[in-house]
Amino acid sequence: MTTLVFVHGWSVSNTSTYGALPQRLQQQAAAQGVPLRVADLWLSEYVSFDDTVTMGDIVRAFDHALRDLELGDASFACITHSTGGPVVREWLRAQRERPGAFNALRLTHLMMLAPANFGSALAQLGKGVLGRLRAWADGVEPGQRILDWLELGSAESLSLNLDHIHGDDPARRGQFLFVLTGDRPDRSLYDHINSYTGEDGSDGVVRIAAANLNARHAVLARADGAPADNTLALHLVSAPRSAFKLIAGAAHSGEAQGIMAAAPAETVDALLRCLRVADAADYARLCDAFEAENARRDADKVEHESVGPFPARVHIHDPRSLVIVRLGDESGEPLIGSRLLLTAGDPPNPDWLPQGFLLDRQANSRQRHVVSLFLNHALLAGTPRVADPAGRRTLRAAVKAHRPYGATVQPALLQGLVHHAIARTAAGDDLLHMLGPHQATVLDVVLPRHVHEGVFRLTRRLAPEDFRHPVPGPVIA
């Protein structure tokens, strides 16, 4: 028997958000012989639509609510939607870091539907005037503090995800994480004021790459012991392998295509496959199966959107990559106003980048040195010709890769007692290595901080001496 807890997403105020999924899951489980009884299904009701509530508050309250579970073996499984994924992941981290303060219950299976693991581009808009007006119309507040967490590049989300990337493999200790996400928006829910709701490479709310836990941490920094020539070397760490599946045709929400509310058969089937995982070997086999199914979906990438009497709009569902760039120096100072310029080819040239590779750019409103770039991975890696389903008409010609890809960093402060210098990636590094299809990369760009000896001098002159205009002198080695 499995006790199953459902956890909803941001700004939900009614358990109708779960739709028919709990019932269909219970019915299908019975048909497949999975031991799941309706009495073992718990639906969460947590408040994210109050501006004073933080992610930490929800985590504490979630831990308190778990006392209601009467578990014989002190274990349970969890299905989350959207922000519910980060909520439970934050609880797991708190449980590990503060074992005496949090419940000792063991979460065996965390199945995340469309999780905003790296946030959502919509969060920044939800914090604005339109978001507040919409919340006011619904009789609630926007949930400002939760939106702070959900904003792309927030310090809170990056802290959680970097812990995951550099942490141990949960599957080795019998804890299995799964991400299931839709592969396209529900076109009928498109908001003409907000183009993110119809963005390809997302489910209309969360980008596919922002849901996936198969992420990377890349660092561009001067190598230890290297000469001060302002060349940055690439260092790369990948997260433990996580099960990730695209649910074809599913969107973030909505009764017609919502990955949870519509309870599509593929969602229910995938959840039951996740629940049947019993050990690390099972988990690895399911990861392999999901990867093969995703590859078949990626091969069938053309969508025709009906626009009434006019010719259908064509959407090519290329794999995208999300890169969250943090610009700083070796002392930890953020580089406000600095620029990261991507280049292609040899010699490196920004004009040689593939046309259309950059889909969106968004700076974090609380940390202006953190910028999220949404890239078309297929165009960067090179992609064959895309034809219409009949194969007669070319929708897009083949695109060759323009490798190697590099970057130039242009600091705002280029002179003075303390300054930075223009830096470039090393000639042997190709930044495509840090990108994955449908994946996120946290990129830390760390510039050397040049401090001149004029910042601190000793003198034997005992007579008063004015040093309001010091001579910089050479840079301290």
C-alpha positions in Angstrom: 0.0 0.0 0.0 1.3 3.5 -0.9 0.3 6.7 0.9 0.2 9.4 -1.7 0.2 13.2 -1.0 -0.7 15.7 -3.7 0.8 19.2 -3.5 -0.5 21.9 -5.8 1.2 25.0 -7.2 1.4 28.8 -6.7 -1.8 30.9 -6.1 -4.1 27.9 -6.0 -7.1 28.5 -3.8 -9.3 25.4 -4.5 -8.6 21.7 -4.5 -10.4 21.5 -7.8 -7.0 22.2 -9.3 -6.2 18.5 -9.0 -9.0 17.7 -11.5 -9.7 14.1 -12.1 -6.1 13.0 -11.6 -6.4 11.5 -8.1 -9.5 9.4 -9.0 -8.1 8.3 -12.4 -4.8 7.4 -10.8 -6.5 5.3 -8.1 -8.7 3.5 -10.7 -5.8 2.8 -13.1 -3.6 1.6 -10.2 -6.3 -0.9 -9.2 -6.5 -2.1 -12.8 -2.7 -2.6 -13.0 -2.4 -4.1 -9.6 -0.5 -1.2 -7.9 -1.5 -1.2 -4.2 -3.0 2.2 -3.9 -6.3 2.8 -2.0 -8.4 6.0 -2.2 -8.1 6.3 1.6 -4.4 6.8 1.1 -4.7 9.9 -1.1 -4.2 13.2 0.6 -4.8 16.6 -1.1 -2.8 19.5 0.1 -4.2 23.0 0.8 -1.4 25.5 1.3 -1.5 29.3 1.1 0.8 30.9 -1.5 -1.5 33.9 -2.3 -0.5 35.9 0.8 2.3 38.4 0.3 3.8 37.7 3.8 4.2 33.9 3.3 7.7 32.8 2.3 8.9 29.5 0.9 10.4 28.7 4.3 7.0 29.3 5.9 5.3 26.8 3.6 8.0 24.2 4.2 7.6 24.5 8.0 3.8 24.2 7.6 4.1 21.2 5.3 6.3 19.5 7.8 3.7 20.2 10.5 0.8 18.9 8.3 2.6 15.6 7.8 1.8 14.7 11.4 -1.8 13.9 10.1 -0.4 10.9 8.1 -0.7 7.7 10.1 2.1 5.7 8.4 2.9 2.2 9.5 6.3 2.2 7.7 6.9 6.0 8.1 7.2 6.5 4.4 5.1 8.1 1.7 5.1 9.2 -2.0 4.3 12.6 -3.3 2.9 14.0 -6.6 3.4 17.8 -7.0 2.4 20.3 -9.6 4.3 23.4 -10.6 5.6 25.3 -7.4 4.7 22.2 -5.4 7.9 20.6 -6.7 10.2 23.2 -5.2 8.2 23.2 -2.0 8.8 19.5 -1.4 12.4 19.7 -2.6 13.0 22.5 -0.1 11.5 20.3 2.6 13.8 17.5 1.7 16.8 19.8 2.0 15.6 21.1 5.4 15.0 17.5 6.5 18.6 16.6 5.6 20.2 19.8 7.1 18.1 20.0 10.3 17.1 16.5 11.2 16.1 17.3 14.7 13.7 20.1 13.7 11.9 18.3 10.8 9.9 15.2 10.5 11.7 11.9 10.1 9.1 10.6 7.6 10.8 9.1 4.5 9.7 10.3 1.1 10.4 7.5 -1.3 9.0 8.8 -4.6 8.7 12.5 -5.6 6.8 12.8 -8.9 6.8 16.4 -10.1 4.4 17.5 -12.8 5.6 20.6 -14.6 7.8 21.7 -11.7 9.1 25.3 -11.7 12.5 23.9 -10.4 14.5 26.8 -11.9 11.5 29.2 -11.8 9.3 30.7 -14.4 9.7 33.7 -16.7 6.1 34.6 -15.8 7.0 35.2 -12.1 8.5 38.6 -12.8 5.2 39.6 -14.5 3.1 38.2 -11.7 4.9 40.7 -9.4 3.9 43.6 -11.5 0.8 45.7 -11.9 -1.1 43.3 -14.1 -0.4 40.4 -11.6 -1.7 42.4 -8.7 -4.8 43.4 -10.6 -5.5 39.8 -11.5 -5.0 38.7 -7.8 -7.2 41.5 -6.6 -10.0 40.4 -9.0 -9.7 36.9 -7.5 -9.9 38.3 -3.9 -6.3 37.3 -3.0 -2.8 38.8 -3.0 -0.2 37.9 -5.6 2.0 36.0 -3.2 5.0 38.3 -3.6 7.5 36.3 -1.5 6.8 33.1 -3.4 7.1 34.9 -6.7 10.5 36.2 -5.5 11.6 32.5 -5.2 10.1 31.7 -8.6 11.7 34.5 -10.5 14.3 33.2 -12.9 17.8 33.4 -11.3 16.6 34.0 -7.8 19.2 33.4 -5.1 16.8 31.0 -3.3 16.2 28.8 -6.4 19.8 28.7 -7.4 20.8 27.7 -3.8 18.5 24.7 -4.0 19.5 23.7 -7.5 23.2 24.0 -6.9 22.9 21.9 -3.8 21.2 19.3 -6.0 23.9 19.5 -8.8 26.8 19.1 -6.3 25.0 16.6 -4.0 24.9 12.9 -3.9 22.6 10.7 -6.0 19.3 10.3 -4.2 18.6 7.0 -6.0 21.5 5.4 -4.2 19.8 6.0 -0.9 16.4 4.8 -2.1 14.8 8.2 -2.9 13.6 8.6 -6.4 12.9 11.9 -8.2 10.9 12.2 -11.4 10.0 15.1 -13.6 7.1 14.9 -16.0 6.3 18.0 -18.0 4.2 19.0 -21.0 5.8 19.8 -24.3 3.7 22.8 -25.5 1.3 25.5 -24.4 -2.4 25.2 -24.6 -3.0 27.7 -27.5 -6.5 28.4 -26.4 -5.1 29.9 -23.1 -2.8 32.3 -24.9 -2.7 35.7 -23.3 -2.1 38.3 -26.0 -0.6 40.8 -23.4 1.9 38.2 -22.3 3.7 36.3 -25.0 5.3 33.9 -22.5 2.0 32.0 -22.3 2.5 30.8 -25.9 6.2 30.3 -25.8 7.5 27.3 -27.6 9.9 25.2 -25.4 7.5 25.6 -22.5 4.2 24.3 -21.3 2.8 27.9 -21.3 4.1 28.6 -17.8 7.3 26.7 -17.1 10.0 26.2 -19.6 10.9 22.5 -20.2 14.5 23.2 -19.4 13.5 25.0 -16.1 11.6 21.8 -15.0 14.4 19.3 -15.7 16.7 18.3 -12.8 19.4 17.1 -15.2 21.2 20.4 -14.9 24.8 21.6 -14.9 26.9 24.1 -13.1 29.5 25.8 -15.3 32.2 28.2 -14.1 34.3 30.4 -16.3 37.3 31.5 -14.2 41.0 32.0 -14.4 42.7 28.6 -13.7 44.7 28.3 -10.5 48.3 29.3 -11.2 47.5 30.6 -14.7 49.1 33.9 -15.7 47.0 37.1 -15.4 46.1 37.1 -19.1 42.4 37.4 -18.5 41.6 34.1 -20.2 38.8 32.2 -18.6 38.7 28.4 -18.5 35.5 26.3 -18.4 34.9 24.0 -15.4 31.7 21.8 -15.5 29.8 19.7 -13.0 26.6 17.7 -13.9 23.8 16.8 -11.5 23.0 13.2 -10.6 20.9 11.6 -13.3 17.2 12.2 -12.9 14.2 10.6 -14.6 12.7 13.1 -17.0 9.8 12.6 -19.4 8.0 14.9 -21.9 4.2 14.4 -21.9 3.3 14.9 -25.6 0.5 17.5 -26.1 0.2 18.4 -22.4 0.2 21.9 -21.1 0.8 23.4 -17.7 -2.9 23.8 -16.8 -6.4 23.8 -18.2 -9.1 21.2 -18.4 -8.4 20.3 -22.0 -4.6 19.8 -22.0 -3.4 20.4 -18.4 -0.9 17.8 -17.3 -2.7 17.4 -14.0 -6.2 18.9 -14.4 -6.9 17.1 -17.6 -5.3 13.9 -16.3 -4.2 12.7 -19.7 -3.7 8.9 -20.0 0.1 9.4 -20.6 0.4 11.3 -17.3 -1.4 8.6 -15.4 0.6 5.8 -17.0 3.9 7.6 -16.4 3.1 8.1 -12.7 2.3 4.5 -12.2 5.6 3.5 -13.9 7.3 5.8 -11.4 5.5 4.3 -8.5 6.7 0.8 -9.5 10.3 1.8 -9.2 11.7 -0.2 -6.2 15.5 0.2 -6.4 18.3 2.1 -8.2 18.4 -0.5 -11.0 14.6 0.0 -11.7 15.2 3.8 -11.6 18.1 3.6 -14.2 15.9 1.5 -16.5 13.1 4.0 -16.3 15.5 6.8 -17.0 16.6 5.0 -20.1 13.1 4.4 -21.2 12.1 8.0 -20.7 15.1 9.2 -22.7 14.1 7.0 -25.6 10.6 8.2 -25.5 11.7 11.8 -25.4 13.9 11.2 -28.4 10.9 10.0 -30.4 9.0 13.0 -29.3 11.8 15.3 -30.4 11.9 13.7 -33.8 8.2 14.6 -34.3 8.7 18.3 -33.7 6.2 20.0 -36.1 3.0 21.4 -34.8 0.4 23.2 -36.9 -1.8 25.7 -35.1 -5.1 26.4 -36.6 -5.9 30.1 -37.0 -9.4 29.9 -38.6 -9.6 30.8 -42.2 -5.9 31.7 -42.5 -3.0 29.3 -43.1 -2.0 27.4 -40.1 0.9 28.7 -37.9 3.9 26.3 -37.9 5.7 25.6 -34.6 9.0 23.7 -34.7 9.5 22.2 -31.2 13.3 22.3 -31.0 15.0 21.4 -27.7 15.9 24.6 -25.8 18.5 25.3 -23.2 18.2 27.7 -20.2 21.4 29.4 -19.1 21.3 31.4 -15.9 24.4 33.7 -15.9 25.8 35.2 -12.7 28.5 37.8 -13.3 30.9 38.4 -10.5 34.6 38.6 -9.6 36.9 36.5 -7.5 36.1 38.4 -4.3 32.4 37.7 -4.7 31.4 41.2 -5.8 28.6 41.3 -8.4 29.5 42.9 -11.7 26.6 45.3 -12.2 26.5 46.7 -15.7 28.9 44.2 -17.3 28.2 42.5 -20.6 28.5 38.9 -21.7 29.0 38.7 -25.4 28.7 35.2 -27.0 30.8 34.4 -30.0 31.1 31.6 -32.6 33.8 30.2 -34.9 37.5 30.6 -35.0 38.5 33.4 -34.8 35.6 34.1 -32.5 33.0 36.5 -33.9 29.6 37.4 -32.4 28.2 37.9 -35.9 28.7 34.2 -36.7 26.2 32.9 -34.2 23.2 31.0 -35.8 20.3 33.2 -36.6 17.5 32.9 -34.1 19.5 31.1 -31.5 18.6 33.6 -28.7 14.9 33.4 -27.8 14.7 35.4 -24.7 16.7 37.4 -22.1 15.5 38.3 -18.6 17.4 39.9 -15.8 16.5 39.1 -12.2 14.7 42.1 -10.7 16.5 41.7 -7.3 19.9 40.8 -8.6 20.7 42.7 -11.8 23.9 40.9 -12.4 22.0 37.6 -12.9 20.6 37.2 -16.4 18.7 34.2 -17.8 19.2 33.3 -21.5 16.8 31.1 -23.3 18.6 29.4 -26.3 17.6 27.2 -29.2 19.9 24.2 -28.5 19.1 22.6 -31.9 20.3 25.6 -33.9 23.5 25.8 -31.8 24.3 22.1 -32.1 23.3 21.9 -35.8 20.1 20.3 -37.0 18.9 18.6 -40.2 16.2 19.9 -42.6 12.7 20.1 -41.1 10.0 19.1 -43.5 6.2 19.2 -43.1 4.7 15.8 -42.0 4.1 14.8 -45.6 7.8 15.4 -46.3 7.2 17.5 -49.4 7.8 21.0 -48.2 10.8 22.3 -46.4 9.9 24.2 -43.3 13.5 25.0 -42.3 16.7 24.2 -44.1 19.4 22.3 -42.4 21.5 24.4 -40.0 25.2 23.7 -39.5 26.8 24.2 -36.1 29.0 27.3 -35.8 31.3 25.8 -33.2 33.3 26.4 -31.2 31.2 28.8 -29.1 32.9 31.2 -26.7 32.3 34.4 -24.8 33.8 37.8 -24.1 33.1 39.6 -20.9 33.1 43.4 -20.9 33.2 44.8 -17.4 31.8 48.2 -16.6 34.9 49.3 -14.6 38.0 49.1 -16.8 40.3 51.5 -14.9 41.0 52.9 -11.4 42.7 51.6 -8.2 40.5 48.6 -8.4 39.1 47.4 -11.7 38.5 44.5 -14.1 39.7 43.8 -17.6 38.0 42.4 -20.6 38.2 38.6 -20.5 37.6 35.9 -23.0 37.1 32.1 -22.9 40.1 29.9 -23.6 40.6 28.9 -27.2 40.3 25.2 -26.4 36.9 25.5 -24.7 33.5 25.2 -26.5 30.6 26.5 -24.5 28.3 24.0 -26.2 29.7 21.4 -23.8 27.9 23.2 -20.9 24.5 23.1 -22.6 22.1 20.2 -22.8 18.8 19.8 -24.7 15.8 20.6 -22.5 18.3 21.4 -19.7 19.3 24.3 -17.5 22.9 25.5 -16.8 23.9 27.8 -14.0 26.9 29.7 -15.4 29.2 31.6 -13.0 31.5 34.0 -14.8 34.3 35.0 -12.3 36.6 37.8 -13.4 40.0 38.5 -11.8 39.9 41.6 -9.6 42.8 43.9 -10.3 43.9 45.7 -7.2 46.8 48.3 -7.6 49.5 48.8 -5.0 48.3 52.4 -4.6 45.4 51.2 -2.4 47.8 50.7 0.5 51.3 52.0 0.8 53.8 52.5 3.7 55.9 55.6 3.9 58.8 56.9 6.1 58.0 60.5 5.5 56.9 61.9 8.8 55.8 65.3 7.4 52.1 65.5 6.6 51.4 64.2 3.1 48.1 64.5 1.1 47.2 61.2 -0.7 43.8 62.1 -2.0 45.0 61.5 -5.5 47.2 58.4 -5.2 49.3 57.0 -8.0 47.9 53.6 -8.8 51.1 51.8 -9.4 51.3 48.3 -10.7 48.7 45.6 -10.1 49.3 43.5 -7.0 50.3 40.0 -8.2 
